[in-house]
Amino acid sequence: MSKIILVTLPSSDRTTRYISTWAQLAIHNLKSKNFKLITLEKERAVKIVFESMVHKHAPTFIFLNGHGGSDLVCGQNNEILIQEGKNELILKGTISYALSCSSAKVLGPSAITAGATSYIGYKEDFIFFISSEKRTKPQEDKTAEMFLAPANQIVVSLVKGHTVAEAIDMTKKYFLKSIRRFVSSEASSEEREYMRYLLWDMRNLVYHGNPASKI
């Protein structure tokens, strides 16, 4: 039986449009790897649909894209999908990865207490930059790629059968690969600023729960 992956792909502002575009690039080949992929795009990335799909399909892995806070993750138009103290039980038995700001600080530990297998996310804001010349074509934005390609390595690694701990390690190495581009006396001030925030994202990527879990 195919393992089921559920992905939220809101697109209600520039940030969510970017992260969802890059998430789609990361998941495009999942169907060929014996996974059943359920995507909740745009207006379907709302709480009532999300909860319904989780209850109906019992996904092994949930990939959340959207704005967030220390205790929550949002979907389309910043509608709260999951919030600590309200419905984190919905993650019970799953591995989840939230590409959103800060949710690993409070929601992550609470999800584990509620029975989630593993929760991957960022304990502070996830920060990325974009090129003003490519803002209408996020998939071609090389500036955004430096941040979003490493962030999506979590998904790529888990799909290949690696554990949560291994996926975290591989992702941090991917961030370092981006960072090394700017370790040079010839790097511009703008490029050195990118390096600072790549380090920030890398250091704030954490997991809670079982490090040996796999999807």
N, C-alpha and C positions, 0 to 999 in steps of 0.2 A: 504494500500500500504506500502511495506517495505521502511524504511528509508535507504538511501544510504550512505555508508562510503567508502571513498577512502584513500588508504594507500600507501605511497611510501616506497619501501624496497631496496635501493641500496646496493650493496655488492662489492665494488671495492677496498677496503683496510680493514685492521683489524678493524678499528673503525666502519665503516659502516656495516661490517659483523656482529659485535657484536650487535650493536643497532638494526639492522634489525632482527636478530635471536630472541632477547628478545621481540621485537615488535610483531613478529609472535606468540610467546607464549601468549602474552596479548590478541590478537585478534582471536585466534583459535576458540572460541566458539560464535562468533558474529552471525553467520548464524542461530544458534538455538534461537536467541533472536529477530527474526523478523527484522533483518538488512540485506540488500544486501551489500556484501563486494566486493569491487574492489581493487585488489592489483596490484601495478606496481612494479614488481621485476626486479632487476639487469638492463639489457639493456632497459627495458621498463620504468625505472624510469628516464626519460629524458623529457626535456621541451615540445617537440612537442606532445608526447604521453600524458603527464600530462594535458596540456591545452586542448587537444582533449577530454579526458575523463571527465574533469570538465564540459566543454561546453555540451557534449552529455548527461551526467547523472545527472548533478546538485546535487552533494552530499550535504548532510546536515552537515557532519563532515569530515574534511580532516586531516589526521594524517601524518605529514611529518617527515621522518627520514633522517638524512644526515648531512654533514658538513654545517656550516653556518657562517654568519658574521652579523654585526649589521643591515644591510639592505637587507639581502638575505638568502635564503635557497637553498642548492644544492641537486642534485640527484646522479645518477651513474657517476663515473669518475669526480666528482665535477662540473658537468654541472649545471649551475644556472637554477632553476625551477621558482623561484619567486624573484623579486627584486623591492625594493622601487623605485618609479619614473618610472617604466617600465610596470609591469603587475600585481601589487597588486590588481587591480580591479577584478581579477579572483577569489578572495576570497569573493567577495560581497555575502552577505546573508548566509555565512557559519560560523560555529564554527571550528576553526583550532587549532591544537596543533603541535608545531614544537619541536621535540627532536633534537636540534641542538644548536650550540653556538651562543649566543648574539642576535638572530633575534628579540627578544622582545624589544630591545632598540630603533630601528628605523623602521623596517618593521612592527612590531606589531601596533604601533600607526597609521602608514600610511595606513595599511589595514583597520582599523576601519574608518578612514576618507573616504576611498574608498567604504565603505558600508558593511564591514564584521560585523557579529553579535558579535563575540568574537574572540580574538586571545590569545592563551596561549603559553608561551615560556620562555626562559631564557634571562635575560638582560645582562648577562656576559657569559663567556665560561661554558659549561656543562662539568664537569670533572668526569671521572671514571677510575678505575684501573682494571687490569686483572691479572689473575694468569698465570705465564709463563708455568705452567704444563698443563693448559687447553686451551691454545690459539687456538688449532685446534678444540676444542669442546666447543664453547662459551656457549651453553645451560647448560653445567655442571659446569660452572665457578662460584663458590660461592663468590669469591671476586667481580666479576662484578655484581653479583646478588644484592649485598648490595646497589649498585647505580642504576641499571637498573630496578629492580623490583619496587622500589618506583617511579621512573620516569614514568613507564607505568601505575601506579595507576590512573593517570589522565584519561586514556582511560577506564579502568575498571569502575571507578566511573561514568563517563558520560554515558556509556552503560547501567548502572543500573538505569539511570533516574535522577541522581543528577544534580544540577545546576553547572555552571562553578565555582562559588565561593565555593560551597560545595566540588567539586572535588579537588580544590586547597587545601582546608583545610585538606581533607582526605589524600592527597598526602604528605603534610608536616608532618602529624602525622606518616605516613609510614616511611619517612626519619628519624624522631625522634626515631622510633623503631629500625632502624639500628644503629643510633648514640648511643643509650643507651647500646649497646653491649660493648662499649669501655669506658664507664664511670666507670672506676675501676682502682685502684692503680696497679692491676695486668696486665693491658693492656700493650702490647709491644709498642715501639716507632713507629713501622710500623702501628699498629692498631690506635694509637693516630693520626697519619697522615691521615688515612682514615677518622676519625671522623671530622677532620678539613675540608676535602673536601666535605663530606656529608653535613655539615652545609653550606658550600659555595653554593652547588647546591640547597639546600632547600631555602636559602635566596634569591637566584636569580631567582627562579620560580615565575612568575608574569602573570597576565592576563590584557588585555585591552578590553574595550567594556562592554557589558551587563553581570553583574554578575549573573543574574537570568536566563540566557538562558540555554536551554537544547537541546540535539540532539533528 
